């Protein structure tokens, strides 16, 4: 075969291959346009009707129950949809609160943090209509600060306060260490005003300070966008149960992903790959170490337990990635009981929740 004929056949083969690639890409584009040209629902066993997305924006409908205890998987899945919109900086066409009948304090803070982050990413352009919200939900979200967050005017038809009051959420920045103490003090004052009881201030301050310190040292990667290196905290008071709930949340890497590089962990390294996230959180708590390994950090995660140790019947919950650790103070024996579990869907970062009754404080004397 002459060289010219060989080169020509080679060129023809190259052209055919190129045309096949072009045709394949064209078909993919047609399929993509068919799928996304109109709004479509993303459906799965935990996410039916959660989100509809188009090229013009995203529509999210929240479920009737937002609660990490009663409805964890669906609650977290809906929040993940909000986060995806924030990360991709999509225009939020509608965030529908109409079906919400129950929202727990922790779920309310999780949602507020996601909406707050999304709002910042699109220069505070989120809007919402509250005309069809359930009356008590409208009241609770108003108290937490959603109306300022979504730039909604204060409604004139707020329902009367029933058993539970939400306190306005507080946002802090990782780099603003000086303000952390003042923000923790502000939340404590809100709690005391709502409950009418004094709480053990030093224990609350120690717990929140440890949570803030954890975020500052290792929750966020150093290369994270500065405007999103934040944490949120809030409180609630149930007058019927005389129960205070304090919640702290960050969007960082999570405890299972930031475990300490220390001799303790080296000893357990051979077991580590088989551990689930709940077991990792429990191990981190029991070790009393932080991922920095610094001695000046004190007892580390053990500081979260001080409020629980000092109030009978109190509960500490730590959600991080797919894991959850629950520590209960047995009302009869005053002994701490540990429980851990692992979920299907992860939350971003770490959520810490303290629940206790100021009237059940244990006398330290």
C-alpha positions in Angstrom: 0.0 0.0 0.0 1.3 3.4 -0.9 2.0 5.9 1.8 -0.5 8.3 0.4 -3.3 5.7 0.5 -2.4 4.7 4.1 -2.5 8.4 5.2 -5.8 8.9 3.5 -7.4 5.8 5.2 -6.0 7.0 8.5 -7.5 10.4 8.0 -10.9 8.8 7.2 -10.8 6.7 10.3 -9.9 9.8 12.4 -12.8 11.7 10.8 -15.3 8.9 11.5 -14.2 8.6 15.1 -14.5 12.4 15.5 -18.0 12.4 14.0 -19.1 9.6 16.3 -18.0 11.6 19.3 -19.8 14.6 18.1 -23.0 12.6 17.5 -22.7 11.0 20.9 -22.3 14.4 22.6 -25.3 15.8 20.6 -27.5 12.9 21.9 -26.3 13.5 25.4 -27.2 17.2 25.1 -30.7 16.4 23.8 -31.2 14.0 26.8 -29.9 16.6 29.2 -32.2 19.3 27.8 -35.2 16.9 27.9 -34.5 16.2 31.6 -33.7 19.7 32.8 -35.5 22.0 30.3 -38.6 21.7 32.5 -38.8 21.4 36.3 -38.4 17.8 37.5 -38.7 16.2 40.9 -35.8 14.4 42.5 -37.5 11.4 44.1 -36.1 8.6 46.3 -37.3 6.9 49.4 -36.2 9.8 51.6 -36.8 12.6 49.2 -40.2 12.5 47.5 -41.2 15.9 46.4 -38.3 17.6 48.1 -36.9 19.6 45.2 -37.8 20.7 41.7 -35.1 22.3 39.6 -34.9 24.1 36.3 -32.5 26.4 34.5 -34.3 29.4 36.0 -34.0 28.3 39.6 -34.9 25.7 42.3 -38.1 25.0 44.2 -37.9 23.3 47.6 -40.9 22.1 49.6 -40.3 21.2 53.2 -42.0 18.2 54.8 -44.6 18.4 57.7 -42.1 17.2 60.3 -38.6 18.6 60.6 -37.0 16.8 63.5 -33.7 14.9 63.8 -35.2 12.4 66.4 -38.6 11.7 64.7 -37.8 12.2 61.0 -34.0 12.3 60.6 -33.5 10.9 57.1 -36.1 13.1 55.3 -35.2 16.2 57.4 -31.5 15.9 56.5 -32.2 15.2 52.9 -34.3 18.4 52.5 -31.6 20.4 54.1 -29.0 18.9 51.8 -31.1 20.2 48.8 -31.0 23.7 50.3 -27.2 23.3 50.6 -26.8 22.1 47.0 -28.6 25.2 45.8 -26.3 27.4 48.0 -23.1 25.7 46.8 -24.2 26.1 43.1 -25.5 29.6 43.8 -28.8 28.8 42.2 -31.7 31.2 42.4 -34.2 30.0 45.0 -37.6 30.4 43.3 -39.5 29.1 46.3 -38.7 27.7 49.7 -42.1 26.4 50.8 -42.8 26.3 54.5 -46.5 25.7 54.1 -46.7 22.0 55.1 -44.5 22.3 58.2 -46.5 21.2 61.3 -43.7 20.5 63.7 -40.1 21.7 63.8 -37.6 20.9 66.6 -35.1 23.5 67.9 -32.2 21.7 66.3 -33.9 21.3 63.0 -34.8 25.0 63.0 -31.2 26.0 63.6 -30.0 23.6 60.8 -32.4 25.1 58.4 -31.6 28.7 59.5 -27.9 28.0 58.9 -28.5 26.7 55.4 -30.8 29.5 54.4 -28.4 32.0 56.0 -25.5 30.7 54.0 -27.5 30.6 50.8 -28.7 34.1 51.3 -25.1 35.3 51.8 -24.0 33.5 48.6 -26.5 35.4 46.5 -26.2 38.8 48.2 -29.2 38.6 50.4 -31.8 38.2 47.7 -33.9 35.4 49.2 -37.6 36.1 49.7 -40.5 34.2 51.1 -44.2 34.5 51.7 -45.6 33.5 55.1 -49.3 34.0 54.4 -50.0 30.2 54.3 -47.6 29.1 57.1 -49.1 27.3 60.1 -49.8 29.9 62.9 -47.6 28.3 65.5 -44.7 27.6 63.1 -44.9 31.2 61.9 -44.6 32.3 65.6 -41.6 30.0 66.3 -39.7 31.0 63.1 -40.4 34.6 63.8 -38.9 34.3 67.3 -35.8 32.5 65.9 -35.1 35.3 63.4 -36.3 33.9 60.1 -38.2 37.1 59.2 -35.0 39.2 59.4 -33.1 36.4 57.6 -35.6 36.4 54.7 -36.3 40.1 54.7 -40.0 39.6 55.7 -41.9 42.3 57.5 -43.2 41.4 61.0 -46.7 39.8 60.6 -49.6 41.2 62.5 -51.3 37.8 63.0 -48.7 36.0 65.2 -50.1 33.2 67.3 -49.9 33.3 71.1 -46.9 31.6 72.6 -47.9 28.1 73.7 -45.4 25.8 75.5 -42.3 26.3 73.5 -40.3 29.5 72.8 -37.5 29.7 70.3 -34.7 32.2 70.9 -33.2 34.2 68.1 -30.3 32.4 66.5 -26.8 33.8 66.7 -24.1 33.7 64.0 -20.4 33.8 64.7 -17.3 33.9 62.5 -14.3 31.7 63.1 -11.9 34.5 62.7 -13.7 36.8 65.2 -12.5 35.1 68.5 -13.1 38.1 70.7 -16.8 38.3 69.9 -17.4 34.6 70.8 -17.6 35.2 74.5 -20.0 38.0 74.1 -22.3 36.0 71.8 -22.3 33.1 74.3 -23.2 35.6 77.0 -26.0 37.0 74.9 -27.6 33.5 74.4 -27.3 32.8 78.1 -29.2 36.1 78.9 -31.9 35.2 76.4 -32.3 31.7 78.0 -32.5 33.2 81.6 -35.1 35.8 80.5 -37.2 33.2 78.7 -37.1 30.5 81.5 -37.1 32.9 84.5 -34.4 30.7 86.0 -30.7 31.2 86.5 -28.5 28.5 85.0 -25.0 27.4 85.8 -23.3 30.0 83.7 -19.7 28.7 83.9 -20.9 25.2 82.6 -22.8 26.7 79.7 -19.9 29.0 78.9 -17.4 26.1 79.0 -19.5 23.9 76.7 -20.1 26.7 74.2 -16.5 27.8 74.4 -15.2 24.3 73.7 -17.6 24.1 70.7 -16.4 27.4 69.3 -12.7 26.5 70.0 -13.2 23.2 68.1 -14.6 25.1 65.1 -11.7 27.6 65.2 -9.0 25.0 65.3 -10.1 22.3 62.9 -13.7 22.3 61.7 -12.9 24.3 58.5 -10.0 23.8 56.1 -7.7 26.8 55.9 -8.5 27.2 52.2 -12.3 27.5 52.8 -13.9 30.7 51.7 -13.6 33.1 54.6 -17.2 34.3 54.4 -18.5 30.8 55.0 -16.2 29.9 57.9 -19.1 30.4 60.4 -21.0 28.7 63.3 -24.5 29.2 64.6 -26.2 28.7 68.0 -29.6 29.1 69.4 -31.8 28.1 72.3 -35.4 27.1 73.1 -37.5 26.9 76.3 -40.4 24.5 76.9 -42.4 26.0 79.8 -44.6 22.8 80.2 -41.5 20.6 80.7 -39.3 23.3 82.1 -36.8 22.2 79.5 -34.0 24.3 78.1 -32.5 23.3 74.7 -29.2 24.8 73.5 -28.0 24.0 70.0 -24.6 24.7 68.4 -23.9 24.0 64.7 -21.0 24.4 62.2 -20.6 23.4 58.6 -17.1 22.0 59.0 -15.6 18.7 58.2 -17.1 16.8 61.2 -15.7 14.9 64.1 -15.4 11.5 62.3 -13.2 13.3 59.6 -11.0 15.2 62.0 -10.0 12.7 64.6 -6.7 13.3 66.4 -3.4 12.0 65.3 -2.1 10.9 68.6 -0.7 7.8 70.3 -4.2 6.9 71.4 -5.4 6.7 67.9 -2.3 4.9 66.7 -3.1 2.1 69.1 -6.6 1.8 67.6 -5.7 2.4 64.0 -6.0 -1.2 63.0 -9.7 -1.2 64.1 -10.4 2.2 62.7 -11.5 1.3 59.2 -14.3 -0.9 60.5 -15.7 1.7 62.8 -18.9 3.6 61.9 -19.3 7.3 62.5 -21.2 6.8 65.7 -18.4 4.8 67.2 -15.9 7.3 66.1 -17.7 10.1 67.9 -18.0 8.0 71.0 -14.3 7.2 70.9 -13.4 10.9 70.5 -15.6 11.8 73.5 -14.3 9.0 75.8 -10.7 9.9 74.8 -11.2 13.5 75.8 -8.8 14.6 73.1 -9.1 17.1 70.2 -7.6 16.7 66.7 -5.0 19.3 67.6 -3.5 17.2 70.4 -2.7 20.4 72.3 -2.5 20.1 76.0 -3.9 23.6 76.5 -7.2 22.4 75.1 -8.1 20.8 78.4 -10.5 17.9 78.3 -11.7 18.6 74.8 -15.0 17.0 74.0 -15.4 16.0 77.7 -16.3 19.7 78.3 -19.6 19.0 76.5 -20.6 16.7 79.3 -20.3 19.1 82.2 -23.9 20.5 81.8 -25.2 16.9 81.6 -23.4 15.8 84.7 -24.8 18.7 86.6 -28.5 18.2 85.8 -30.4 15.0 86.4 -32.5 13.8 83.4 -30.5 15.9 81.0 -29.4 14.8 77.5 -26.4 15.6 75.2 -26.7 14.8 71.5 -23.8 15.1 69.0 -24.6 14.7 65.3 -21.6 14.7 63.0 -21.5 13.4 59.4 -23.5 10.1 59.6 -22.9 9.5 63.3 -24.8 10.4 66.4 -23.8 10.1 70.0 -26.4 10.4 72.8 -25.5 10.8 76.5 -28.2 10.7 79.1 -28.0 11.5 82.8 -30.1 8.8 84.4 -32.6 10.6 86.6 -32.6 7.8 89.2 -28.9 7.0 89.5 -27.3 10.2 88.2 -25.1 8.0 86.0 -24.2 8.8 82.4 -25.5 6.4 79.8 -24.0 6.3 76.3 -25.8 5.4 73.0 -24.5 5.7 69.5 -26.0 5.2 66.0 -25.2 5.8 62.4 -27.6 7.2 59.8 -27.8 6.8 56.0 -27.7 10.4 55.1 -25.0 12.7 56.5 -25.3 16.2 57.9 -22.6 18.7 57.0 -20.4 19.5 60.0 -21.3 19.0 63.6 -24.5 19.7 65.6 -24.3 19.7 69.4 -27.5 19.8 71.5 -27.9 20.2 75.2 -31.3 19.6 76.9 -31.7 20.1 80.6 -34.0 21.5 83.3 -32.6 24.3 85.4 -34.7 23.1 88.3 -32.9 19.7 88.3 -29.5 21.1 88.8 -27.3 19.1 91.2 -26.0 20.9 94.2 -22.2 21.1 93.9 -21.6 21.5 97.6 
